[in-house]
Amino acid sequence: MIKARFFQSGGFLTGFEVSGHAGFAESGKDIVCAAVSSAVQLTVNLLDELGFTPDVNVGDDVIRCIFQGEDIPSRMAEQLRLHFESILEEFPGTIKITISEV
C-alpha cells in the first residue's frame, strides 16, 4: 500500500511524504504506482518552477517535499491529495492518506 502523508500547519498544507507500493500489479506494470509517481513528480516540479523552492528528499521508496508559502503551494498539495482520493476510489486499498499537524 502507498502511504501518502500530508503535513498541515495553521490550516495550510506545508508538505507531503509518499512511500511504499500500491501492490495493484507487479513492479513495472502497476498503474496505481505510475499514477501516484507521476502526480508527485509534477507537483514537485511545478512548486519549483513557480519559485517556491521545495525541500525535496528522495530515498528508497519514499519522497518527502516540504515547502514555504501558504496559498498557492497549499492549494497544489490539496489538489494532489484530491487526486490520490480519486485514484483510491477507483483502486480501493492501494493508498492510505493521512494529514498530520506539524
N, C-alpha and C positions, 0 to 999 in steps of 0.2 A: 504494500500500500504506500502511496505517496503521502507524505506529511507536509502540509502547507501551513506554516505558522506565520501569522501577520502580527506585527508589533504596533501598538497604539499608545499614544500619549496625548493627553488633552483633547481627546475627541478626534485626533487626526492619525491616520496610519503613517508610521515612520519607517517602515521597512518590512521585509519578509524573509523567510527561510524555507527552502523547499528541499526535501530529501526523500530518498527511497525510490522504489519502483512500483508501478501500478500492478504488475502481475497479471495483466489482461492477456498478454501473449508472450511468446518467447522473446528474449533480448534481440533487439534489432528489428522486430516486427510489431512492437507494442505501440499501437496508435495513440493510446492514452498518454504514455510517456512522451511520445513525439509531440503531441499537442501541448502538454504542460511545458516541456523544454522550450519549445518554440515561443510560447507566450511569455515565459520568464525572460528569455533572451531579448525579445522585442521590448519588453518593459524596461529592462536594464539599459538597453541601447538608447531608447527614447529619453529616459531620465538623463543619461549622459549627454546626448545630443542637445537637449534643451537647457543644459548648463547647471543641472542640479548635482553634478559630481557625486554619484552614489559611491559609497564604500562597499565594494564587492569582494567577497571571499568565496573561492571555489575550492572544494575538497572532494574526496571520494564520495560520490553520490549525494553531494549537498552543495547548495549555493545560498549564500546569505547576502542580502542587499539592504543597506541602511542609507537613508538619505535625509537631507535637510530641506526645509521648506514645508509649507503646510498645504496650501490649496491644491495646486496642480499635482505635485508628487503624490499626495494622499489620494486624490481622485484617480490617478493612474493605478495605484495599488488597489484601490477599491474595485476598479474595473477588472483587474487581474483576478481578484477574489471572486467576483461575479462570473468571470469566465470559467474558473475552476468549478463553481457551483453548477454551471451549465454542463460541463463535462461529467460531473458527478451524477447529475440527473440521468444522463444517457448511459453512463457506465457505473452503476452503483457499486460501492465497496472498493473503489480504486483510489480515492483521495480522502484524506481526513483533513479538514480545515479548522484551524483554531485561531483565535485572536487573543493576544496576551498584552496586558497593560505593562508598560515599562516606565 
